[in-house]
Amino acid sequence: MYEPIRKKSVHSMAEPDGPHRSRTEELDIRLAGHLTALLTVTDELRALTPGPALDDAAERLAETAARLRGGRVPLRAAPTARDEGEAHLTALRQRAHNLAGMALVIATSRDDLAAAELAAACLEQHAEALGLAETA
């Protein structure tokens, strides 16, 4: 009446036999990804509004991302450097602000003080450029 089951259960297939990453390794991967994305946006901003603050931030972002990736330096594309107006610049700064915030959350959760300080500095820099910084 019934045929025997010939395949593995879906539940047993969901558990891979390979190595599992720890929570810390997963957070390192996520943090490195956010910092690399922030580096890309920072490079675009450097092309549009050159300045020593963005140069320093880009260098520190590259170093921190490389540390988290086991010494592998993140790939960096040449910025487009085309001026698409103030709206484009604001959108880039907003994106950088969001990425810095996400990196700060992850760096804090994994107790990486250096990455948290870098993310906080980037967050503050972009908040100030967007006019979001609080006046005390």
GICOR-V228714 format. One line per field, one symbol per residue. phi: phi as a letter, one per 30 degrees, with the letter a starting at -180 (. if undefined). psi: psi as a letter, one per 40 degrees, with the letter a starting at -180 (. if undefined). burial: b if it has 9 or more other C-alpha atoms within 8 Angstrom, else e. A space follows every 10 residues. Layout:
phi: ???
psi: ???
burial: ???
This chain:
phi: .cdddccdde ddddcddddc cddddddddd dddddddddd ddddddddbe addddddddd ddddddddci jddddbdddd hcdcjddddd dddddddddd dddddddddc hcdddddddd ddeddddddd icddcc
psi: diiiheiiid dddegieiii iidddddddd dddddddddd ddddddddgi iddddddddd ddddddddef ehhiihihid fhheiddddd dddddddddd ddddddddde fgdddddddd ddddddddde feiih.
burial: eeeeeeeeee eeeeeeeeee eeeeebbbbb bbbbbbbbbb bbbbbbbbeb eeebbebbeb bbbbbbbbbe eebeeeeeee eeeeeeebbb ebbbbbbbbb bbbbbbbbee ebeebbbbbb ebbbebbbeb eeeeee
